[in-house]
Amino acid sequence: MNTATTGLAAGMALGFAGYFGGFWAFLLVLVLGAAGLIVGLVVQGDLELPARRQR
């Protein structure tokens, strides 16, 4: 799945959460999506958190 498809899926999920669940559901999906992105990048090896803390 490329970046555009991932962005489309994330946008649709946020849209559905905002429409059906309201503002707080939108924020919850946004925060959990960001956390999932960070965990995914760490597992994939594209983001190294200890290296960022040393600066």
N, C-alpha and C positions, 0 to 999 in steps of 0.2 A: 504494500500500500504506500503510495507516494505522499508527499507533503500536502498537496492540494486535496487529495481525498480525505486525509486525516483532518485537515482544517474544515472541510465540508461536514464531516461527521460530527466534529466538535460543535460547530455552529448550529447544526440541526438539533443536537442534544440540548444545547443552551436555549434554543428557541422553543422547543417543546416544554422544557422545564419552566421557562418564563410564562408561556401561554397557559399551561395547565396548572402549575403550582404557585405562580405568583413570584414576587420579587425574591423572597427568602429561598425558595427552591432554586431559582436562577443562581443566586449567590452560592448556595451549597454545591450545585453541580460545577460551578466555575472553580471553586476552591478545591474540590475533590479531583477535578480534571487536572488542575495545575499540580497537585500533589502526585497524581498518577504519572504525569509527564516527567516530573523530576525523578521519581523512582525508576521509571522506564529508562531514562537517560543514564542513570547510575548503573543499572543492571547491564545495559548495552555497552557501557564503557565510554560513552561520549562526555560524561560529566564526572569529574573527580572532586568530591567535596573536601577531602582533607587538603588537597592542593590549593583550593580556593581560600581556606582558612589561614594559610601561612602568609598570605600577602598583607 
